[in-house]
């Protein structure tokens, strides 16, 4: 994906103007020093982690945190150019490798926010495992017919979709089409198919609340086209430590058990991400205090 500097600036400016109802206004220089901008994409895990970080930074450090929603590739470019301060959704080592290969030398990696993440293709558990167990099984004509020749994907700029394109070629799935959409559209298609007991295969990842909500299984990936276990890291722009050392140190200590994250995501579905985040902060005081102070 080619992103030109001028277009990037316009996209980020637009995102910061309209994203989350936040308008860009003139602020005093002293206040500006206590403000940071974090990029994010509306993936359920990214939303939970990003809004958790925002809440703690604002409550405990007195900063104003702006959230800029943008395509993942634009976020990496934004961090590399200094137009964004941070991004809390860097999938490593494989999923976001194409982006890191391009801008890795121009950003600072603070390490994992959580581990044991993974990507894959998912089917409802009612699809017989003796017919569809691995990605290789999607080559069968009868299976392709049942699936309508489609694999339901998410947003086209994501690492998951890039890995899925690779998987199509690795397994020579000429009879299958990867359909681009959004996370929400993928989930809507999955829910609709399951209500009708229809066959469907979707691109997904862990952690995700969908696994707590429905009986699903990953298709086995014997050729490793979609990668193995990953970590999801925080990355910041160069110079961020010098400008905001306390926030840099906070993000460096912020490590979240994946089970806690999945529980927060599931709670958010019933209420909101803001309420789920508030409850997590109230119920995990010792962990939050360590993130903030570094003291056990």
C-alpha positions in Angstrom: 0.0 0.0 0.0 1.5 3.3 -1.1 0.9 6.2 1.2 2.1 9.6 0.2 3.0 12.2 2.8 0.4 14.7 1.7 -2.4 12.2 1.6 -1.4 10.8 5.0 -1.5 14.3 6.6 -4.9 14.9 5.1 -6.3 11.6 6.3 -4.9 12.0 9.8 -6.2 15.5 10.0 -9.6 14.4 9.0 -9.6 11.5 11.4 -8.6 13.7 14.3 -11.2 16.2 13.4 -14.2 13.8 13.2 -13.0 10.7 15.1 -14.9 10.1 18.3 -16.5 13.5 18.1 -13.2 15.2 19.0 -12.7 18.6 17.2 -9.3 20.0 16.7 -9.1 23.4 18.5 -6.5 25.8 19.4 -5.2 25.1 22.9 -2.6 26.9 25.1 1.0 25.7 24.7 1.1 24.4 28.3 -2.0 22.3 27.8 -0.6 21.0 24.5 2.3 19.6 26.4 -0.1 17.4 28.4 -1.8 15.9 25.3 -1.0 12.8 23.2 -2.7 11.2 20.2 -3.1 7.4 20.0 -4.1 5.7 16.7 -6.5 2.8 16.7 -8.8 0.7 14.5 -12.2 -0.6 15.5 -11.2 -4.2 16.3 -12.7 -5.4 19.5 -9.4 -6.1 21.3 -7.8 -2.9 20.1 -10.7 -0.9 21.3 -10.6 -2.4 24.8 -6.8 -1.9 25.2 -6.8 1.6 23.7 -9.7 2.9 25.8 -8.2 1.3 28.9 -4.9 3.1 28.3 -6.7 6.4 27.6 -8.7 6.1 30.8 -5.7 5.5 33.0 -3.5 8.1 31.3 -6.2 10.7 31.7 -7.2 9.8 35.3 -3.7 9.2 36.7 -1.5 11.5 34.7 -3.8 14.4 33.9 -3.3 14.2 30.1 -5.8 14.7 27.4 -5.8 11.7 25.1 -7.1 12.0 21.6 -7.9 8.8 19.7 -7.5 8.8 15.9 -9.2 6.0 14.0 -7.4 5.1 10.8 -6.4 2.2 8.7 -3.6 0.2 10.2 -1.1 1.1 7.5 -1.8 4.8 7.9 -1.2 4.4 11.7 2.3 2.9 11.1 3.1 5.8 8.7 1.7 8.2 11.3 3.9 6.9 14.0 7.0 6.9 11.7 6.3 10.5 10.6 5.5 11.7 14.1 1.9 12.7 13.3 0.7 10.1 15.8 2.3 9.5 19.2 1.4 5.9 19.8 -0.4 2.8 18.6 -1.4 -0.2 20.8 -2.1 -2.9 18.2 1.2 -3.9 16.6 0.9 -7.7 15.8 4.3 -9.4 15.8 6.3 -11.1 14.5 4.4 -12.1 11.3 1.0 -10.3 10.9 2.3 -6.8 10.7 5.7 -7.7 9.3 5.1 -5.9 6.0 4.5 -2.6 7.8 7.4 -3.1 10.2 9.8 -3.9 7.3 8.9 -0.5 5.9 8.9 1.7 8.9 10.4 -0.3 11.8 13.6 1.7 11.9 11.5 4.9 12.4 9.4 3.8 15.3 10.0 2.6 18.9 8.7 -0.8 20.0 7.8 -0.9 23.7 7.1 -4.7 23.8 4.0 -6.8 24.4 0.7 -5.5 25.8 -0.5 -9.1 25.7 0.6 -12.5 24.3 -0.8 -15.7 22.9 -2.7 -13.9 20.2 -3.3 -15.7 16.9 -4.9 -15.3 13.5 -6.9 -17.9 11.6 -9.9 -19.0 9.6 -12.9 -20.0 11.7 -16.0 -22.1 11.0 -19.1 -22.8 13.1 -18.7 -26.0 15.1 -21.8 -27.6 13.5 -19.9 -28.0 10.2 -18.7 -31.6 10.3 -15.1 -31.9 11.2 -14.7 -34.9 9.1 -15.6 -32.7 6.1 -13.9 -29.5 7.0 -11.0 -29.8 9.4 -8.1 -27.9 7.7 -7.7 -25.1 5.2 -6.7 -27.8 2.8 -10.3 -29.1 2.9 -11.5 -25.9 1.3 -10.2 -27.2 -2.0 -13.0 -29.9 -2.1 -15.6 -28.9 -4.7 -18.5 -30.0 -2.5 -17.1 -27.8 0.4 -16.7 -24.8 -1.9 -20.3 -25.2 -3.1 -21.6 -25.3 0.5 -19.6 -22.1 1.3 -20.7 -20.3 -1.8 -17.1 -20.0 -2.9 -16.5 -17.3 -0.3 -14.3 -16.6 2.7 -15.7 -13.7 4.7 -12.9 -11.3 5.6 -12.5 -8.0 7.4 -11.0 -4.6 6.4 -8.7 -4.9 3.4 -5.7 -3.0 5.0 -5.4 -5.4 7.9 -2.5 -7.9 8.4 -5.1 -10.7 8.7 -6.3 -10.0 5.2 -2.8 -9.9 3.8 -2.1 -13.2 5.5 -5.3 -14.6 4.2 -4.4 -13.6 0.6 -1.1 -15.5 1.2 -3.1 -18.5 2.4 -5.2 -18.5 -0.7 -2.1 -18.9 -2.8 -0.3 -21.3 -0.4 -3.2 -23.7 -0.5 -4.0 -23.0 -4.2 -7.7 -22.2 -3.4 -8.6 -21.0 -6.9 -12.3 -21.7 -6.3 -12.5 -19.4 -3.2 -12.9 -15.7 -3.1 -11.8 -13.6 -0.1 -14.4 -10.9 0.6 -13.3 -7.7 2.2 -15.5 -6.0 4.7 -15.2 -4.7 8.3 -15.1 -6.5 11.6 -18.7 -5.6 12.2 -19.8 -6.9 8.7 -17.9 -10.2 9.2 -19.6 -10.7 12.5 -23.0 -9.9 11.0 -22.4 -12.4 8.2 -21.4 -15.1 10.8 -24.4 -14.5 13.0 -26.8 -14.6 10.0 -25.3 -17.9 8.8 -25.4 -19.5 12.2 -29.1 -18.5 12.7 -29.8 -20.4 9.4 -27.4 -23.2 10.2 -25.5 -22.4 7.0 -21.9 -23.1 6.2 -19.5 -20.1 6.4 -15.8 -19.5 7.0 -14.6 -16.2 8.3 -11.2 -14.6 9.0 -10.7 -14.0 12.7 -8.3 -13.7 15.6 -7.8 -14.3 19.3 -8.6 -12.6 21.5 -12.1 -12.0 20.3 -15.5 -12.1 22.2 -17.0 -14.2 19.3 -15.5 -17.4 20.8 -17.3 -16.8 24.1 -20.5 -16.1 22.3 -20.7 -18.9 19.7 -19.4 -22.5 19.3 -16.6 -22.0 16.7 -13.3 -23.6 15.8 -10.2 -22.7 13.9 -9.4 -24.6 10.8 -6.0 -26.3 11.1 -3.3 -24.6 9.1 -0.7 -27.3 8.4 1.4 -25.1 6.1 1.5 -22.2 8.6 0.3 -19.7 6.1 -1.5 -17.6 8.8 1.4 -17.8 11.3 1.5 -19.1 14.8 1.3 -17.4 18.2 1.8 -13.7 18.2 2.2 -10.8 20.6 0.4 -7.5 20.4 2.8 -4.6 21.1 2.8 -0.9 21.9 4.7 1.3 19.5 5.5 5.0 19.8 7.1 7.7 17.7 10.8 8.6 18.1 11.3 11.2 20.7 8.2 10.2 22.6 10.2 9.2 25.7 11.9 12.6 25.8 8.6 14.4 25.5 6.5 12.2 27.8 8.7 10.0 29.9 6.0 9.0 32.4 3.6 7.9 29.7 6.4 6.0 27.9 7.2 4.1 31.2 3.5 3.5 31.8 3.0 1.9 28.3 6.2 -0.1 28.8 4.8 -1.7 32.0 1.2 -2.1 30.7 0.9 -5.9 30.2 -2.6 -7.4 30.2 -3.5 -11.1 30.7 -5.4 -12.2 27.6 -8.1 -13.8 29.7 -8.8 -10.4 31.3 -8.9 -8.8 27.9 -11.5 -11.3 26.6 -13.6 -10.8 29.7 -13.5 -7.1 29.2 -14.5 -7.4 25.6 -17.4 -9.7 26.5 -18.6 -7.3 29.2 -18.4 -4.4 26.7 -20.8 -6.1 24.4 -23.4 -6.0 27.2 -22.7 -2.4 28.2 -20.0 -0.4 26.6 -16.2 -0.3 26.3 -16.2 2.7 28.6 -18.1 0.9 31.3 -16.1 -2.3 31.0 -12.9 -0.3 31.2 -14.1 1.6 34.3 -15.0 -1.7 36.0 -11.6 -3.2 35.1 -9.8 -0.3 36.7 -11.9 -0.5 39.8 -11.4 -4.3 40.2 -7.7 -4.4 39.4 -6.2 -1.6 41.5 -2.9 -3.3 42.3 -2.2 -4.0 38.6 -3.1 -0.5 37.5 -1.0 1.1 40.3 2.0 -0.9 39.1 1.5 0.2 35.6 1.4 3.8 36.8 4.1 3.8 39.4 6.3 0.9 38.7 6.0 -0.1 42.4 4.8 -3.6 43.4 
